[in-house]
């Protein structure tokens, strides 16, 4: 079960999570062209290894295991997958 970045990341895009991800599953990175135009960061569900490092590093508590995403933010599960074409 992959981790999911949810609503608190919108407009925030703090990249602390990208620094601790061992599989480079979080994009767009600040150095990538899409970072400025995307409203949030996303986790690739096929690359995520469920290590939880990203959730611990997130200063706005926007990252949850897919099974624990709050009901109001369930759409973010698909939103993260869609970013990666999954």
PDB file of N, CA, C and O in Angstrom:
ATOM      1  N   UNK A   1       0.842  -1.176   0.000  1.00  0.00           N
ATOM      2  CA  UNK A   1       0.000   0.000   0.000  1.00  0.00           C
ATOM      3  C   UNK A   1       0.890   1.244   0.000  1.00  0.00           C
ATOM      4  O   UNK A   1       1.705   1.424   0.905  1.00  0.00           O
ATOM      5  N   UNK A   2       0.742   2.068  -0.973  1.00  0.00           N
ATOM      6  CA  UNK A   2       1.569   3.266  -1.123  1.00  0.00           C
ATOM      7  C   UNK A   2       1.100   4.388  -0.209  1.00  0.00           C
ATOM      8  O   UNK A   2      -0.025   4.382   0.291  1.00  0.00           O
ATOM      9  N   UNK A   3       1.976   5.332  -0.010  1.00  0.00           N
ATOM     10  CA  UNK A   3       1.623   6.560   0.689  1.00  0.00           C
ATOM     11  C   UNK A   3       1.036   7.535  -0.322  1.00  0.00           C
ATOM     12  O   UNK A   3       1.293   7.430  -1.521  1.00  0.00           O
ATOM     13  N   UNK A   4       0.238   8.492   0.177  1.00  0.00           N
ATOM     14  CA  UNK A   4      -0.489   9.431  -0.667  1.00  0.00           C
ATOM     15  C   UNK A   4      -0.307  10.839  -0.108  1.00  0.00           C
ATOM     16  O   UNK A   4      -0.405  11.053   1.100  1.00  0.00           O
ATOM     17  N   UNK A   5      -0.041  11.795  -0.998  1.00  0.00           N
ATOM     18  CA  UNK A   5       0.042  13.192  -0.582  1.00  0.00           C
ATOM     19  C   UNK A   5      -1.339  13.818  -0.782  1.00  0.00           C
ATOM     20  O   UNK A   5      -1.930  13.728  -1.858  1.00  0.00           O
ATOM     21  N   UNK A   6      -1.832  14.450   0.273  1.00  0.00           N
ATOM     22  CA  UNK A   6      -3.202  14.968   0.283  1.00  0.00           C
ATOM     23  C   UNK A   6      -3.268  16.498   0.348  1.00  0.00           C
ATOM     24  O   UNK A   6      -2.256  17.180   0.190  1.00  0.00           O
ATOM     25  N   UNK A   7      -4.452  17.015   0.579  1.00  0.00           N
ATOM     26  CA  UNK A   7      -4.800  18.429   0.508  1.00  0.00           C
ATOM     27  C   UNK A   7      -3.844  19.395   1.206  1.00  0.00           C
ATOM     28  O   UNK A   7      -3.580  20.459   0.646  1.00  0.00           O
ATOM     29  N   UNK A   8      -3.311  19.096   2.389  1.00  0.00           N
ATOM     30  CA  UNK A   8      -2.444  20.094   3.030  1.00  0.00           C
ATOM     31  C   UNK A   8      -1.205  20.483   2.210  1.00  0.00           C
ATOM     32  O   UNK A   8      -0.579  21.506   2.486  1.00  0.00           O
ATOM     33  N   UNK A   9      -0.855  19.683   1.215  1.00  0.00           N
ATOM     34  CA  UNK A   9       0.308  20.000   0.375  1.00  0.00           C
ATOM     35  C   UNK A   9      -0.018  21.060  -0.677  1.00  0.00           C
ATOM     36  O   UNK A   9       0.884  21.717  -1.195  1.00  0.00           O
ATOM     37  N   UNK A  10      -1.295  21.226  -0.990  1.00  0.00           N
ATOM     38  CA  UNK A  10      -1.670  22.186  -2.030  1.00  0.00           C
ATOM     39  C   UNK A  10      -1.186  23.582  -1.634  1.00  0.00           C
ATOM     40  O   UNK A  10      -1.522  24.110  -0.574  1.00  0.00           O
ATOM     41  N   UNK A  11      -0.396  24.144  -2.518  1.00  0.00           N
ATOM     42  CA  UNK A  11       0.163  25.466  -2.293  1.00  0.00           C
ATOM     43  C   UNK A  11       1.392  25.478  -1.398  1.00  0.00           C
ATOM     44  O   UNK A  11       2.134  26.460  -1.380  1.00  0.00           O
ATOM     45  N   UNK A  12       1.613  24.414  -0.665  1.00  0.00           N
ATOM     46  CA  UNK A  12       2.745  24.323   0.258  1.00  0.00           C
ATOM     47  C   UNK A  12       3.996  23.814  -0.473  1.00  0.00           C
ATOM     48  O   UNK A  12       5.021  24.494  -0.531  1.00  0.00           O
ATOM     49  N   UNK A  13       3.887  22.618  -1.020  1.00  0.00           N
ATOM     50  CA  UNK A  13       4.952  21.952  -1.782  1.00  0.00           C
ATOM     51  C   UNK A  13       6.318  21.993  -1.089  1.00  0.00           C
ATOM     52  O   UNK A  13       7.341  22.169  -1.751  1.00  0.00           O
ATOM     53  N   UNK A  14       6.339  21.833   0.215  1.00  0.00           N
ATOM     54  CA  UNK A  14       7.597  21.730   0.943  1.00  0.00           C
ATOM     55  C   UNK A  14       8.257  20.434   0.480  1.00  0.00           C
ATOM     56  O   UNK A  14       7.628  19.376   0.510  1.00  0.00           O
ATOM     57  N   UNK A  15       9.486  20.503   0.063  1.00  0.00           N
ATOM     58  CA  UNK A  15      10.145  19.346  -0.543  1.00  0.00           C
ATOM     59  C   UNK A  15      10.927  18.489   0.449  1.00  0.00           C
ATOM     60  O   UNK A  15      11.745  17.671   0.029  1.00  0.00           O
ATOM     61  N   UNK A  16      10.702  18.652   1.743  1.00  0.00           N
ATOM     62  CA  UNK A  16      11.409  17.841   2.741  1.00  0.00           C
ATOM     63  C   UNK A  16      11.186  16.352   2.486  1.00  0.00           C
ATOM     64  O   UNK A  16      12.094  15.548   2.695  1.00  0.00           O
ATOM     65  N   UNK A  17      10.007  15.985   2.044  1.00  0.00           N
ATOM     66  CA  UNK A  17       9.701  14.579   1.770  1.00  0.00           C
ATOM     67  C   UNK A  17      10.555  14.010   0.648  1.00  0.00           C
ATOM     68  O   UNK A  17      10.916  12.834   0.675  1.00  0.00           O
ATOM     69  N   UNK A  18      10.876  14.832  -0.330  1.00  0.00           N
ATOM     70  CA  UNK A  18      11.676  14.341  -1.462  1.00  0.00           C
ATOM     71  C   UNK A  18      13.105  14.022  -1.048  1.00  0.00           C
ATOM     72  O   UNK A  18      13.763  13.185  -1.666  1.00  0.00           O
ATOM     73  N   UNK A  19      13.577  14.680  -0.017  1.00  0.00           N
ATOM     74  CA  UNK A  19      14.954  14.477   0.448  1.00  0.00           C
ATOM     75  C   UNK A  19      15.142  13.155   1.170  1.00  0.00           C
ATOM     76  O   UNK A  19      16.253  12.626   1.208  1.00  0.00           O
ATOM     77  N   UNK A  20      14.082  12.617   1.740  1.00  0.00           N
ATOM     78  CA  UNK A  20      14.201  11.377   2.513  1.00  0.00           C
ATOM     79  C   UNK A  20      13.687  10.145   1.780  1.00  0.00           C
ATOM     80  O   UNK A  20      13.873   9.027   2.260  1.00  0.00           O
ATOM     81  N   UNK A  21      13.055  10.323   0.646  1.00  0.00           N
ATOM     82  CA  UNK A  21      12.494   9.186  -0.090  1.00  0.00           C
ATOM     83  C   UNK A  21      13.614   8.355  -0.713  1.00  0.00           C
ATOM     84  O   UNK A  21      14.354   8.858  -1.558  1.00  0.00           O
ATOM     85  N   UNK A  22      13.752   7.080  -0.304  1.00  0.00           N
ATOM     86  CA  UNK A  22      14.842   6.245  -0.827  1.00  0.00           C
ATOM     87  C   UNK A  22      14.623   5.739  -2.252  1.00  0.00           C
ATOM     88  O   UNK A  22      15.550   5.215  -2.870  1.00  0.00           O
ATOM     89  N   UNK A  23      13.412   5.889  -2.778  1.00  0.00           N
ATOM     90  CA  UNK A  23      13.131   5.375  -4.126  1.00  0.00           C
ATOM     91  C   UNK A  23      12.819   6.463  -5.134  1.00  0.00           C
ATOM     92  O   UNK A  23      12.417   6.160  -6.257  1.00  0.00           O
ATOM     93  N   UNK A  24      12.994   7.730  -4.759  1.00  0.00           N
ATOM     94  CA  UNK A  24      12.728   8.848  -5.668  1.00  0.00           C
ATOM     95  C   UNK A  24      11.300   8.769  -6.219  1.00  0.00           C
ATOM     96  O   UNK A  24      11.075   8.958  -7.414  1.00  0.00           O
ATOM     97  N   UNK A  25      10.343   8.488  -5.331  1.00  0.00           N
ATOM     98  CA  UNK A  25       8.961   8.299  -5.742  1.00  0.00           C
ATOM     99  C   UNK A  25       8.136   9.579  -5.703  1.00  0.00           C
ATOM    100  O   UNK A  25       6.980   9.573  -6.128  1.00  0.00           O
ATOM    101  N   UNK A  26       8.704  10.678  -5.201  1.00  0.00           N
ATOM    102  CA  UNK A  26       7.934  11.914  -5.035  1.00  0.00           C
ATOM    103  C   UNK A  26       8.365  12.952  -6.064  1.00  0.00           C
ATOM    104  O   UNK A  26       9.546  13.269  -6.204  1.00  0.00           O
ATOM    105  N   UNK A  27       7.366  13.473  -6.783  1.00  0.00           N
ATOM    106  CA  UNK A  27       7.627  14.454  -7.835  1.00  0.00           C
ATOM    107  C   UNK A  27       6.467  15.434  -7.909  1.00  0.00           C
ATOM    108  O   UNK A  27       5.407  15.145  -7.353  1.00  0.00           O
ATOM    109  N   UNK A  28       6.611  16.552  -8.553  1.00  0.00           N
ATOM    110  CA  UNK A  28       7.824  17.055  -9.182  1.00  0.00           C
ATOM    111  C   UNK A  28       8.786  17.651  -8.147  1.00  0.00           C
ATOM    112  O   UNK A  28       8.384  18.338  -7.209  1.00  0.00           O
ATOM    113  N   UNK A  29      10.051  17.362  -8.358  1.00  0.00           N
ATOM    114  CA  UNK A  29      11.102  17.917  -7.504  1.00  0.00           C
ATOM    115  C   UNK A  29      11.225  19.416  -7.769  1.00  0.00           C
ATOM    116  O   UNK A  29      10.841  19.887  -8.839  1.00  0.00           O
ATOM    117  N   UNK A  30      11.754  20.164  -6.813  1.00  0.00           N
ATOM    118  CA  UNK A  30      11.936  21.602  -7.033  1.00  0.00           C
ATOM    119  C   UNK A  30      12.781  21.921  -8.269  1.00  0.00           C
ATOM    120  O   UNK A  30      12.635  22.989  -8.863  1.00  0.00           O
ATOM    121  N   UNK A  31      13.653  21.009  -8.649  1.00  0.00           N
ATOM    122  CA  UNK A  31      14.509  21.220  -9.818  1.00  0.00           C
ATOM    123  C   UNK A  31      13.832  20.844 -11.139  1.00  0.00           C
ATOM    124  O   UNK A  31      14.394  21.088 -12.206  1.00  0.00           O
ATOM    125  N   UNK A  32      12.646  20.261 -11.084  1.00  0.00           N
ATOM    126  CA  UNK A  32      11.942  19.841 -12.289  1.00  0.00           C
ATOM    127  C   UNK A  32      11.022  20.946 -12.808  1.00  0.00           C
ATOM    128  O   UNK A  32      10.475  21.732 -12.034  1.00  0.00           O
ATOM    129  N   UNK A  33      10.868  20.989 -14.100  1.00  0.00           N
ATOM    130  CA  UNK A  33      10.075  22.040 -14.744  1.00  0.00           C
ATOM    131  C   UNK A  33       8.653  22.129 -14.209  1.00  0.00           C
ATOM    132  O   UNK A  33       8.139  23.237 -14.053  1.00  0.00           O
ATOM    133  N   UNK A  34       8.007  21.031 -13.928  1.00  0.00           N
ATOM    134  CA  UNK A  34       6.624  21.045 -13.481  1.00  0.00           C
ATOM    135  C   UNK A  34       6.396  21.511 -12.060  1.00  0.00           C
ATOM    136  O   UNK A  34       5.253  21.730 -11.658  1.00  0.00           O
ATOM    137  N   UNK A  35       7.455  21.666 -11.296  1.00  0.00           N
ATOM    138  CA  UNK A  35       7.292  22.047  -9.883  1.00  0.00           C
ATOM    139  C   UNK A  35       6.565  23.384  -9.720  1.00  0.00           C
ATOM    140  O   UNK A  35       5.708  23.514  -8.847  1.00  0.00           O
ATOM    141  N   UNK A  36       6.886  24.341 -10.520  1.00  0.00           N
ATOM    142  CA  UNK A  36       6.287  25.676 -10.391  1.00  0.00           C
ATOM    143  C   UNK A  36       4.804  25.684 -10.751  1.00  0.00           C
ATOM    144  O   UNK A  36       4.047  26.482 -10.199  1.00  0.00           O
ATOM    145  N   UNK A  37       4.381  24.825 -11.650  1.00  0.00           N
ATOM    146  CA  UNK A  37       2.997  24.865 -12.115  1.00  0.00           C
ATOM    147  C   UNK A  37       2.068  23.872 -11.417  1.00  0.00           C
ATOM    148  O   UNK A  37       0.855  24.081 -11.398  1.00  0.00           O
ATOM    149  N   UNK A  38       2.603  22.815 -10.854  1.00  0.00           N
ATOM    150  CA  UNK A  38       1.762  21.851 -10.131  1.00  0.00           C
ATOM    151  C   UNK A  38       1.347  22.444  -8.792  1.00  0.00           C
ATOM    152  O   UNK A  38       2.118  23.175  -8.170  1.00  0.00           O
ATOM    153  N   UNK A  39       0.144  22.136  -8.349  1.00  0.00           N
ATOM    154  CA  UNK A  39      -0.335  22.691  -7.089  1.00  0.00           C
ATOM    155  C   UNK A  39       0.162  21.942  -5.870  1.00  0.00           C
ATOM    156  O   UNK A  39       0.066  22.450  -4.753  1.00  0.00           O
ATOM    157  N   UNK A  40       0.698  20.730  -6.063  1.00  0.00           N
ATOM    158  CA  UNK A  40       1.168  19.918  -4.951  1.00  0.00           C
ATOM    159  C   UNK A  40       2.211  18.925  -5.452  1.00  0.00           C
ATOM    160  O   UNK A  40       2.492  18.855  -6.648  1.00  0.00           O
ATOM    161  N   UNK A  41       2.778  18.163  -4.531  1.00  0.00           N
ATOM    162  CA  UNK A  41       3.677  17.068  -4.875  1.00  0.00           C
ATOM    163  C   UNK A  41       2.862  15.781  -4.902  1.00  0.00           C
ATOM    164  O   UNK A  41       1.763  15.732  -4.350  1.00  0.00           O
ATOM    165  N   UNK A  42       3.397  14.735  -5.543  1.00  0.00           N
ATOM    166  CA  UNK A  42       2.685  13.475  -5.701  1.00  0.00           C
ATOM    167  C   UNK A  42       3.627  12.311  -5.430  1.00  0.00           C
ATOM    168  O   UNK A  42       4.836  12.424  -5.628  1.00  0.00           O
ATOM    169  N   UNK A  43       3.069  11.194  -4.975  1.00  0.00           N
ATOM    170  CA  UNK A  43       3.849   9.977  -4.753  1.00  0.00           C
ATOM    171  C   UNK A  43       3.451   8.936  -5.784  1.00  0.00           C
ATOM    172  O   UNK A  43       2.269   8.654  -5.980  1.00  0.00           O
ATOM    173  N   UNK A  44       4.451   8.371  -6.438  1.00  0.00           N
ATOM    174  CA  UNK A  44       4.233   7.321  -7.427  1.00  0.00           C
ATOM    175  C   UNK A  44       3.903   6.026  -6.677  1.00  0.00           C
ATOM    176  O   UNK A  44       4.761   5.490  -5.976  1.00  0.00           O
ATOM    177  N   UNK A  45       2.676   5.518  -6.812  1.00  0.00           N
ATOM    178  CA  UNK A  45       2.295   4.318  -6.062  1.00  0.00           C
ATOM    179  C   UNK A  45       3.047   3.060  -6.483  1.00  0.00           C
ATOM    180  O   UNK A  45       3.069   2.082  -5.736  1.00  0.00           O
ATOM    181  N   UNK A  46       3.656   3.066  -7.650  1.00  0.00           N
ATOM    182  CA  UNK A  46       4.408   1.889  -8.086  1.00  0.00           C
ATOM    183  C   UNK A  46       5.849   1.905  -7.585  1.00  0.00           C
ATOM    184  O   UNK A  46       6.505   0.863  -7.567  1.00  0.00           O
ATOM    185  N   UNK A  47       6.343   3.057  -7.184  1.00  0.00           N
ATOM    186  CA  UNK A  47       7.713   3.172  -6.676  1.00  0.00           C
ATOM    187  C   UNK A  47       7.783   3.236  -5.156  1.00  0.00           C
ATOM    188  O   UNK A  47       8.818   2.937  -4.562  1.00  0.00           O
ATOM    189  N   UNK A  48       6.680   3.626  -4.533  1.00  0.00           N
ATOM    190  CA  UNK A  48       6.636   3.767  -3.076  1.00  0.00           C
ATOM    191  C   UNK A  48       6.825   2.401  -2.414  1.00  0.00           C
ATOM    192  O   UNK A  48       6.187   1.420  -2.797  1.00  0.00           O
ATOM    193  N   UNK A  49       7.706   2.353  -1.421  1.00  0.00           N
ATOM    194  CA  UNK A  49       7.962   1.095  -0.701  1.00  0.00           C
ATOM    195  C   UNK A  49       7.401   1.130   0.725  1.00  0.00           C
ATOM    196  O   UNK A  49       7.751   0.279   1.543  1.00  0.00           O
ATOM    197  N   UNK A  50       6.556   2.080   1.022  1.00  0.00           N
ATOM    198  CA  UNK A  50       5.880   2.163   2.312  1.00  0.00           C
ATOM    199  C   UNK A  50       6.832   2.295   3.498  1.00  0.00           C
ATOM    200  O   UNK A  50       6.587   1.722   4.559  1.00  0.00           O
ATOM    201  N   UNK A  51       7.893   3.033   3.324  1.00  0.00           N
ATOM    202  CA  UNK A  51       8.879   3.178   4.403  1.00  0.00           C
ATOM    203  C   UNK A  51       8.454   4.201   5.448  1.00  0.00           C
ATOM    204  O   UNK A  51       8.952   4.166   6.574  1.00  0.00           O
ATOM    205  N   UNK A  52       7.561   5.097   5.109  1.00  0.00           N
ATOM    206  CA  UNK A  52       7.000   6.156   5.963  1.00  0.00           C
ATOM    207  C   UNK A  52       7.942   7.325   6.217  1.00  0.00           C
ATOM    208  O   UNK A  52       7.593   8.227   6.978  1.00  0.00           O
ATOM    209  N   UNK A  53       9.112   7.339   5.613  1.00  0.00           N
ATOM    210  CA  UNK A  53      10.037   8.455   5.814  1.00  0.00           C
ATOM    211  C   UNK A  53       9.419   9.779   5.375  1.00  0.00           C
ATOM    212  O   UNK A  53       9.599  10.805   6.031  1.00  0.00           O
ATOM    213  N   UNK A  54       8.693   9.748   4.269  1.00  0.00           N
ATOM    214  CA  UNK A  54       8.089  10.978   3.748  1.00  0.00           C
ATOM    215  C   UNK A  54       7.068  11.553   4.725  1.00  0.00           C
ATOM    216  O   UNK A  54       7.038  12.762   4.957  1.00  0.00           O
ATOM    217  N   UNK A  55       6.239  10.694   5.293  1.00  0.00           N
ATOM    218  CA  UNK A  55       5.218  11.160   6.226  1.00  0.00           C
ATOM    219  C   UNK A  55       5.859  11.800   7.452  1.00  0.00           C
ATOM    220  O   UNK A  55       5.368  12.807   7.962  1.00  0.00           O
ATOM    221  N   UNK A  56       6.941  11.220   7.914  1.00  0.00           N
ATOM    222  CA  UNK A  56       7.639  11.770   9.077  1.00  0.00           C
ATOM    223  C   UNK A  56       8.278  13.112   8.767  1.00  0.00           C
ATOM    224  O   UNK A  56       8.380  13.970   9.644  1.00  0.00           O
ATOM    225  N   UNK A  57       8.710  13.299   7.525  1.00  0.00           N
ATOM    226  CA  UNK A  57       9.400  14.532   7.134  1.00  0.00           C
ATOM    227  C   UNK A  57       8.454  15.666   6.752  1.00  0.00           C
ATOM    228  O   UNK A  57       8.870  16.824   6.715  1.00  0.00           O
ATOM    229  N   UNK A  58       7.209  15.360   6.471  1.00  0.00           N
ATOM    230  CA  UNK A  58       6.259  16.375   5.989  1.00  0.00           C
ATOM    231  C   UNK A  58       5.880  17.350   7.106  1.00  0.00           C
ATOM    232  O   UNK A  58       5.312  16.937   8.117  1.00  0.00           O
ATOM    233  N   UNK A  59       6.189  18.637   6.932  1.00  0.00           N
ATOM    234  CA  UNK A  59       5.888  19.613   7.983  1.00  0.00           C
ATOM    235  C   UNK A  59       4.410  20.017   8.075  1.00  0.00           C
ATOM    236  O   UNK A  59       4.010  20.689   9.026  1.00  0.00           O
ATOM    237  N   UNK A  60       3.596  19.609   7.087  1.00  0.00           N
ATOM    238  CA  UNK A  60       2.178  19.979   7.110  1.00  0.00           C
ATOM    239  C   UNK A  60       1.251  18.768   7.262  1.00  0.00           C
ATOM    240  O   UNK A  60       0.038  18.892   7.091  1.00  0.00           O
ATOM    241  N   UNK A  61       1.809  17.614   7.577  1.00  0.00           N
ATOM    242  CA  UNK A  61       1.022  16.387   7.793  1.00  0.00           C
ATOM    243  C   UNK A  61       0.084  16.086   6.630  1.00  0.00           C
ATOM    244  O   UNK A  61      -1.108  15.843   6.819  1.00  0.00           O
ATOM    245  N   UNK A  62       0.647  16.107   5.426  1.00  0.00           N
ATOM    246  CA  UNK A  62      -0.152  15.882   4.221  1.00  0.00           C
ATOM    247  C   UNK A  62      -0.035  14.467   3.673  1.00  0.00           C
ATOM    248  O   UNK A  62      -0.695  14.139   2.687  1.00  0.00           O
ATOM    249  N   UNK A  63       0.793  13.613   4.290  1.00  0.00           N
ATOM    250  CA  UNK A  63       1.082  12.301   3.712  1.00  0.00           C
ATOM    251  C   UNK A  63       0.550  11.187   4.606  1.00  0.00           C
ATOM    252  O   UNK A  63       0.812  11.142   5.808  1.00  0.00           O
ATOM    253  N   UNK A  64      -0.215  10.279   3.969  1.00  0.00           N
ATOM    254  CA  UNK A  64      -0.859   9.184   4.685  1.00  0.00           C
ATOM    255  C   UNK A  64      -0.683   7.873   3.918  1.00  0.00           C
ATOM    256  O   UNK A  64      -0.557   7.892   2.693  1.00  0.00           O
ATOM    257  N   UNK A  65      -0.672   6.727   4.622  1.00  0.00           N
ATOM    258  CA  UNK A  65      -0.786   5.453   3.909  1.00  0.00           C
ATOM    259  C   UNK A  65      -2.147   5.451   3.197  1.00  0.00           C
ATOM    260  O   UNK A  65      -3.119   5.986   3.731  1.00  0.00           O
ATOM    261  N   UNK A  66      -2.226   4.868   2.024  1.00  0.00           N
ATOM    262  CA  UNK A  66      -3.472   4.889   1.252  1.00  0.00           C
ATOM    263  C   UNK A  66      -4.660   4.393   2.066  1.00  0.00           C
ATOM    264  O   UNK A  66      -5.762   4.919   1.910  1.00  0.00           O
ATOM    265  N   UNK A  67      -4.477   3.422   2.908  1.00  0.00           N
ATOM    266  CA  UNK A  67      -5.561   2.884   3.717  1.00  0.00           C
ATOM    267  C   UNK A  67      -6.002   3.791   4.852  1.00  0.00           C
ATOM    268  O   UNK A  67      -7.044   3.559   5.465  1.00  0.00           O
ATOM    269  N   UNK A  68      -5.217   4.823   5.138  1.00  0.00           N
ATOM    270  CA  UNK A  68      -5.533   5.740   6.231  1.00  0.00           C
ATOM    271  C   UNK A  68      -5.873   7.151   5.765  1.00  0.00           C
ATOM    272  O   UNK A  68      -5.994   8.059   6.587  1.00  0.00           O
ATOM    273  N   UNK A  69      -6.027   7.344   4.469  1.00  0.00           N
ATOM    274  CA  UNK A  69      -6.372   8.674   3.958  1.00  0.00           C
ATOM    275  C   UNK A  69      -7.751   9.058   4.496  1.00  0.00           C
ATOM    276  O   UNK A  69      -8.699   8.283   4.366  1.00  0.00           O
ATOM    277  N   UNK A  70      -7.874  10.241   5.096  1.00  0.00           N
ATOM    278  CA  UNK A  70      -9.180  10.661   5.608  1.00  0.00           C
ATOM    279  C   UNK A  70     -10.255  10.643   4.516  1.00  0.00           C
ATOM    280  O   UNK A  70      -9.966  10.894   3.346  1.00  0.00           O
ATOM    281  N   UNK A  71     -11.461  10.353   4.900  1.00  0.00           N
ATOM    282  CA  UNK A  71     -12.575  10.231   3.958  1.00  0.00           C
ATOM    283  C   UNK A  71     -12.682  11.438   3.031  1.00  0.00           C
ATOM    284  O   UNK A  71     -12.899  11.269   1.831  1.00  0.00           O
ATOM    285  N   UNK A  72     -12.538  12.619   3.548  1.00  0.00           N
ATOM    286  CA  UNK A  72     -12.672  13.837   2.741  1.00  0.00           C
ATOM    287  C   UNK A  72     -11.594  13.961   1.673  1.00  0.00           C
ATOM    288  O   UNK A  72     -11.758  14.714   0.713  1.00  0.00           O
ATOM    289  N   UNK A  73     -10.504  13.236   1.828  1.00  0.00           N
ATOM    290  CA  UNK A  73      -9.383  13.344   0.894  1.00  0.00           C
ATOM    291  C   UNK A  73      -9.163  12.080   0.057  1.00  0.00           C
ATOM    292  O   UNK A  73      -8.103  11.932  -0.552  1.00  0.00           O
ATOM    293  N   UNK A  74     -10.119  11.184   0.013  1.00  0.00           N
ATOM    294  CA  UNK A  74      -9.982   9.930  -0.738  1.00  0.00           C
ATOM    295  C   UNK A  74      -9.641  10.151  -2.206  1.00  0.00           C
ATOM    296  O   UNK A  74      -8.959   9.321  -2.807  1.00  0.00           O
ATOM    297  N   UNK A  75     -10.093  11.235  -2.787  1.00  0.00           N
ATOM    298  CA  UNK A  75      -9.827  11.510  -4.202  1.00  0.00           C
ATOM    299  C   UNK A  75      -8.333  11.698  -4.467  1.00  0.00           C
ATOM    300  O   UNK A  75      -7.887  11.560  -5.605  1.00  0.00           O
ATOM    301  N   UNK A  76      -7.566  12.008  -3.436  1.00  0.00           N
ATOM    302  CA  UNK A  76      -6.134  12.215  -3.615  1.00  0.00           C
ATOM    303  C   UNK A  76      -5.394  10.911  -3.918  1.00  0.00           C
ATOM    304  O   UNK A  76      -4.290  10.945  -4.462  1.00  0.00           O
ATOM    305  N   UNK A  77      -5.976   9.777  -3.579  1.00  0.00           N
ATOM    306  CA  UNK A  77      -5.357   8.493  -3.916  1.00  0.00           C
ATOM    307  C   UNK A  77      -5.250   8.394  -5.435  1.00  0.00           C
ATOM    308  O   UNK A  77      -4.185   8.088  -5.971  1.00  0.00           O
ATOM    309  N   UNK A  78      -6.355   8.654  -6.121  1.00  0.00           N
ATOM    310  CA  UNK A  78      -6.353   8.601  -7.588  1.00  0.00           C
ATOM    311  C   UNK A  78      -5.578   9.768  -8.182  1.00  0.00           C
ATOM    312  O   UNK A  78      -4.928   9.621  -9.217  1.00  0.00           O
ATOM    313  N   UNK A  79      -5.642  10.913  -7.539  1.00  0.00           N
ATOM    314  CA  UNK A  79      -4.926  12.102  -8.036  1.00  0.00           C
ATOM    315  C   UNK A  79      -3.421  11.852  -8.079  1.00  0.00           C
ATOM    316  O   UNK A  79      -2.754  12.255  -9.032  1.00  0.00           O
ATOM    317  N   UNK A  80      -2.883  11.192  -7.055  1.00  0.00           N
ATOM    318  CA  UNK A  80      -1.457  10.857  -7.047  1.00  0.00           C
ATOM    319  C   UNK A  80      -1.141   9.853  -8.154  1.00  0.00           C
ATOM    320  O   UNK A  80      -0.162  10.019  -8.882  1.00  0.00           O
ATOM    321  N   UNK A  81      -1.955   8.824  -8.284  1.00  0.00           N
ATOM    322  CA  UNK A  81      -1.743   7.809  -9.325  1.00  0.00           C
ATOM    323  C   UNK A  81      -1.841   8.419 -10.719  1.00  0.00           C
ATOM    324  O   UNK A  81      -1.047   8.093 -11.601  1.00  0.00           O
ATOM    325  N   UNK A  82      -2.811   9.298 -10.916  1.00  0.00           N
ATOM    326  CA  UNK A  82      -2.993   9.916 -12.226  1.00  0.00           C
ATOM    327  C   UNK A  82      -1.788  10.742 -12.646  1.00  0.00           C
ATOM    328  O   UNK A  82      -1.449  10.780 -13.828  1.00  0.00           O
ATOM    329  N   UNK A  83      -1.145  11.393 -11.709  1.00  0.00           N
ATOM    330  CA  UNK A  83       0.033  12.203 -12.044  1.00  0.00           C
ATOM    331  C   UNK A  83       1.107  11.340 -12.716  1.00  0.00           C
ATOM    332  O   UNK A  83       1.831  11.812 -13.592  1.00  0.00           O
ATOM    333  N   UNK A  84       1.201  10.078 -12.299  1.00  0.00           N
ATOM    334  CA  UNK A  84       2.203   9.170 -12.843  1.00  0.00           C
ATOM    335  C   UNK A  84       1.649   8.269 -13.930  1.00  0.00           C
ATOM    336  O   UNK A  84       2.357   7.395 -14.429  1.00  0.00           O
ATOM    337  N   UNK A  85       0.393   8.467 -14.302  1.00  0.00           N
ATOM    338  CA  UNK A  85      -0.211   7.663 -15.363  1.00  0.00           C
ATOM    339  C   UNK A  85      -0.471   6.236 -14.957  1.00  0.00           C
ATOM    340  O   UNK A  85      -0.470   5.336 -15.797  1.00  0.00           O
ATOM    341  N   UNK A  86      -0.695   6.017 -13.666  1.00  0.00           N
ATOM    342  CA  UNK A  86      -0.933   4.664 -13.153  1.00  0.00           C
ATOM    343  C   UNK A  86      -2.422   4.394 -13.084  1.00  0.00           C
ATOM    344  O   UNK A  86      -2.834   3.307 -12.678  1.00  0.00           O
TER     345      UNK A  86
END
